[in-house]
Amino acid sequence: MLLRHARYLVAIADHGNFTRAAAELHVSQPALSQQIRQLEEMLGTQLLDRTGRTVRPTDAGQAYIEHARRALREFEAGRRAIRDVENLETGTLRLAFTPTFTTYLVGPLVRRFHGLHPGIAISVAVIAQTEMEAALSEDALDLGIAFGEVQSADVIAQPLFDEQLCLVVDAGHPAFIHDELAVTELENIDLALLDSSFATRESIDRYLRANNARPRIAVDSNSVGSVVAILRGGGLATIMPQAAAREVPGLKAIRLRPPIAGRTVSLLQRDGAFRSAASRAFLRMLEAWDWGA
């Protein structure tokens, strides 16, 4: 209500006349007069001097009008800001990924989204899935990419694609010439693996136990980047997502026989959360993404 009153008062001050102000505002003169009287009653002071041929602000009215003009400017700026956000000219997007995806999802997805919407400020967190689910529940994140086995009742998972784990080697490794290896051949290969803090390691250990395979695990690491660096030179191999090998020049993914059971990579979000324009745009991008590329 006060915003309308402020707009009416400023129009009268600009025109010095109720009739012309009413015409500009598309209201009747009696309705305009009534609104100004209500404002004066609310503020407990006279805002306009109506005694002359021209309506003029009183001293109190002039002081109030200066603030009213600023308020109206800020209101219009706010409306423009909303339009900018809805048009994706500005805004923020808070994303999180589990560490496994740093080699093959973070870069392509963030680069593509920034290319589509350069005005959106993107924050990226690389965190464990339990931490991600807690942040989503507390509205500290907009969206997360992890695996579908969510623990939080507040978080829902939307499947994106199935991740396939493979043996991955550098060009200098003897196994580089193969496209497929039996699991039994892993016993002749030294491995550098992500440690037990990664969900991927649990899948690998379960697979090795099920197939009675006992490769030598020469290196345990809590960093995807360090495992990739260790592969250089061909002395060691690892087991990681096939898609990760495609993103790192010089690496090759070798299928294992029998294959490691795949896991579903999913988009995580808080159930019932508000979807910002940037979040909706990111979701549209994911829907159009070629996950097999």
Buried (B, 14 or more C-beta within 10 A) or exposed (E): EEEEBBBBBBBBBEBBBBEBBBBEBEBEBEEBBEBBEEBBEEBEBBBBEEEEEEBBBBEBBEEBBEEBBEBBEEEEEEEEEEEBBEEBBBBEBBBBBBBBBBBBBBEEBBEBBBEEBEEBEBEEBBBBBBBBBBBBBEEBBBBBBBBBEBEBEBBBBEEBBEBBBBBBBBEEBEBBEBEEBEBEBBEEBBBBBBBEEBBBBEBBEEBBEEBEBEBEBBBBBEBBEEBBEBBBEBBBBBBBBBBBBBBBEBBBBBBBEEEBEBBEBBBBBBEEBEEBBBBEBBBEBBEEBEEEE
